[in-house]
């Protein structure tokens, strides 16, 4: 028997109309109903995460303090070079990612994870992207700020982007059209950063996936794309 289900995929601070979806789903997909069926399906886990995030007692998880502390001291140049190389591998595999940016393919985007002591400057450069990390404030055509968990969840299609922006869990500054172009390009690419990293790891792919899965469970960060990620 199907059951009515309403949920809002954001923190409790979001307006109830910000990102509401009402539909009919099988009881096996209702959070809690899968307990009697043994191990829940990944779709059920995603729904559970959405309902959890809609509860004001369960805010979007913060990045582990240990990672934030480490980033205060580690050299950023090697990390920037690694992220640049990684981004170029991704854009080579997903050429439409940059094509969707259109007139903003040479704009600079600042991604500001507010629970980390660094910001990322993403420069698409017409297909030769560059990512730089900085501990200082940097400027770009648009800035998207918010917890790392919200930024990763948006990339992986796990959170409702409209609700995140409406509730100001994510905040856009600067050229809104540029920020929306970046968001739409990422949505269409359906990226899975963990999968992309594992694909570049050769024989280390299997242990890397295990490490990522462990980190995801321990931190609550969305490090992979859910199998049933929602298209917004």
C-alpha positions as CSV (number, residue, x, y, z in Angstrom):
1,X,0.0,0.0,0.0
2,X,1.3,3.4,-0.9
3,X,1.5,6.2,1.7
4,X,1.4,10.0,1.4
5,X,4.8,11.5,2.1
6,X,5.9,15.1,2.6
7,X,9.4,16.2,3.2
8,X,11.6,19.3,3.1
9,X,15.3,18.7,2.2
10,X,17.0,21.3,4.2
11,X,17.6,22.4,7.8
12,X,14.6,23.3,9.9
13,X,15.2,26.9,9.1
14,X,14.0,26.6,5.6
15,X,10.6,27.9,4.7
16,X,8.0,25.0,4.5
17,X,7.3,25.8,0.9
18,X,11.0,26.1,-0.1
19,X,11.4,22.6,-1.3
20,X,8.4,20.5,-0.6
21,X,7.5,17.4,-2.6
22,X,4.3,15.5,-2.0
23,X,3.9,12.2,-3.7
24,X,3.0,8.6,-3.2
25,X,5.8,6.2,-2.4
26,X,5.9,2.6,-1.4
27,X,6.0,2.0,2.4
28,X,9.3,0.3,1.9
29,X,10.7,3.7,1.0
30,X,9.4,5.5,4.0
31,X,12.1,6.0,6.7
32,X,11.7,3.5,9.4
33,X,9.5,1.2,7.4
34,X,12.5,-0.6,6.0
35,X,13.6,-1.9,9.4
36,X,11.3,-4.9,9.2
37,X,12.8,-5.8,5.8
38,X,16.4,-6.1,6.9
39,X,19.0,-3.9,5.4
40,X,17.4,-0.8,3.9
41,X,17.9,0.1,0.2
42,X,20.2,3.0,-0.6
43,X,17.0,4.9,-1.7
44,X,15.6,4.5,1.8
45,X,18.9,5.8,3.3
46,X,18.7,8.9,1.1
47,X,15.1,9.5,2.2
48,X,16.1,9.1,5.8
49,X,18.9,11.6,5.3
50,X,16.4,14.1,3.8
51,X,14.0,13.7,6.7
52,X,16.8,14.0,9.2
53,X,18.0,17.3,7.6
54,X,14.5,18.7,7.8
55,X,14.5,18.4,11.6
56,X,15.9,21.5,13.3
57,X,17.5,19.3,15.9
58,X,19.7,17.8,13.2
59,X,21.5,20.6,11.3
60,X,23.7,19.9,8.3
61,X,26.8,18.2,9.6
62,X,30.0,20.2,10.1
63,X,33.4,19.3,8.8
64,X,35.5,17.3,11.3
65,X,37.5,19.7,13.5
66,X,40.7,17.6,12.8
67,X,40.5,18.3,9.1
68,X,39.9,22.0,9.7
69,X,42.8,22.2,12.1
70,X,45.1,20.4,9.6
71,X,44.2,22.8,6.8
72,X,45.5,25.7,9.0
73,X,49.0,24.4,8.7
74,X,49.5,22.1,5.7
75,X,51.1,23.7,2.5
76,X,48.3,24.6,0.1
77,X,50.3,24.7,-3.1
78,X,50.5,20.9,-3.5
79,X,46.8,20.6,-2.7
80,X,46.0,23.2,-5.3
81,X,48.1,21.4,-7.9
82,X,46.4,18.1,-7.1
83,X,42.9,19.6,-7.3
84,X,43.7,21.3,-10.6
85,X,44.9,18.0,-12.1
86,X,41.8,16.2,-10.7
87,X,39.5,18.9,-12.1
88,X,41.1,18.6,-15.6
89,X,40.6,14.8,-15.5
90,X,37.0,15.4,-14.7
91,X,36.4,18.0,-17.4
92,X,38.1,15.7,-19.9
93,X,35.6,13.0,-19.0
94,X,32.7,15.4,-18.9
95,X,33.3,18.0,-21.6
96,X,29.7,19.2,-21.4
97,X,30.4,20.4,-17.9
98,X,32.2,23.4,-19.2
99,X,30.1,23.8,-22.3
100,X,27.1,24.4,-20.1
101,X,28.8,27.4,-18.5
102,X,28.5,29.3,-21.8
103,X,29.5,32.9,-21.3
104,X,30.8,32.1,-17.8
105,X,33.4,29.6,-19.0
106,X,36.2,32.2,-18.1
107,X,34.6,33.5,-15.0
108,X,36.1,32.8,-11.6
109,X,34.0,31.1,-8.9
110,X,34.8,31.2,-5.2
111,X,33.7,28.2,-3.2
112,X,33.8,29.1,0.5
113,X,33.3,26.1,2.9
114,X,32.5,28.1,6.0
115,X,33.6,25.4,8.4
116,X,37.1,25.2,6.9
117,X,39.9,27.8,7.1
118,X,40.4,27.8,3.3
119,X,38.5,28.9,0.2
120,X,38.7,27.5,-3.3
121,X,39.0,29.6,-6.4
122,X,37.7,27.7,-9.4
123,X,38.7,29.1,-12.8
124,X,37.2,27.1,-15.7
125,X,39.5,28.7,-18.3
126,X,37.6,27.4,-21.3
127,X,38.4,23.8,-20.7
128,X,41.7,24.0,-18.8
129,X,40.4,24.6,-15.2
130,X,42.5,25.6,-12.3
131,X,41.7,25.3,-8.6
132,X,43.6,27.3,-6.1
133,X,43.3,27.1,-2.3
134,X,43.8,30.2,-0.1
135,X,43.5,31.1,3.5
136,X,42.8,34.7,2.5
137,X,39.7,36.2,1.1
138,X,39.7,35.9,-2.7
139,X,37.3,37.5,-5.2
140,X,35.5,36.1,-8.2
141,X,32.5,36.7,-10.3
142,X,30.4,34.7,-7.8
143,X,30.9,33.3,-4.3
144,X,29.0,30.3,-2.9
145,X,29.4,30.0,0.8
146,X,28.2,27.3,3.2
147,X,29.2,24.2,5.2
148,X,31.3,21.7,3.3
149,X,28.6,19.1,3.8
150,X,26.1,21.3,2.0
151,X,28.5,22.0,-0.9
152,X,29.3,18.3,-1.4
153,X,25.6,17.4,-1.1
154,X,24.8,19.9,-3.8
155,X,27.5,18.4,-6.1
156,X,26.3,14.9,-5.5
157,X,22.6,15.6,-5.9
158,X,21.9,14.5,-2.3
159,X,20.3,17.8,-1.1
160,X,17.7,20.1,-2.6
161,X,19.7,23.0,-3.9
162,X,16.7,25.4,-3.9
163,X,16.1,24.6,-0.3
164,X,19.7,25.1,0.7
165,X,19.8,28.5,-0.9
166,X,16.3,29.5,0.3
167,X,17.3,28.6,3.9
168,X,20.6,30.3,3.5
169,X,22.5,27.2,4.3
170,X,24.2,28.1,1.1
171,X,24.7,31.8,0.2
172,X,25.4,33.4,-3.2
173,X,27.3,36.7,-3.5
174,X,28.1,38.5,-6.6
175,X,26.8,37.5,-10.1
176,X,23.8,35.2,-9.3
177,X,23.5,34.2,-13.0
178,X,27.1,32.9,-13.0
179,X,26.5,30.9,-9.8
180,X,23.3,29.4,-11.2
181,X,25.2,28.5,-14.5
182,X,27.8,26.7,-12.4
183,X,25.1,24.9,-10.4
184,X,23.2,23.8,-13.5
185,X,26.4,22.6,-15.2
186,X,27.3,20.5,-12.1
187,X,23.7,19.1,-11.9
188,X,23.7,18.0,-15.5
189,X,27.1,16.3,-15.1
190,X,25.8,14.1,-12.3
191,X,29.3,14.0,-10.7
192,X,30.5,11.4,-8.2
193,X,33.8,12.8,-6.9
194,X,34.7,9.6,-5.0
195,X,34.1,7.5,-8.1
196,X,36.2,9.8,-10.3
197,X,39.0,9.7,-7.7
198,X,38.9,5.9,-7.6
199,X,38.9,5.6,-11.4
200,X,42.2,7.5,-11.4
201,X,43.7,5.4,-8.6
202,X,44.5,2.2,-10.6
203,X,45.2,-0.7,-8.2
204,X,44.5,1.5,-5.2
205,X,40.8,2.0,-6.3
206,X,39.4,-0.7,-4.0
207,X,41.1,0.4,-0.8
208,X,40.4,4.1,-1.6
209,X,36.6,3.3,-2.0
210,X,36.7,1.6,1.4
211,X,38.4,4.6,3.0
212,X,35.9,7.0,1.5
213,X,33.0,4.8,2.6
214,X,34.4,4.7,6.2
215,X,35.0,8.5,6.2
216,X,31.4,9.1,4.9
217,X,30.0,7.0,7.7
218,X,32.1,8.7,10.4
219,X,31.7,12.3,9.3
220,X,28.2,12.4,7.8
221,X,29.6,14.2,4.7
222,X,28.2,13.2,1.4
223,X,31.4,12.0,-0.3
224,X,29.7,9.9,-3.0
225,X,26.7,10.3,-5.2
226,X,23.7,8.3,-3.9
227,X,22.5,5.7,-6.3
228,X,19.1,7.3,-6.3
229,X,20.2,10.9,-6.3
230,X,17.4,13.4,-6.9
231,X,17.5,15.6,-10.0
232,X,16.5,19.1,-9.1
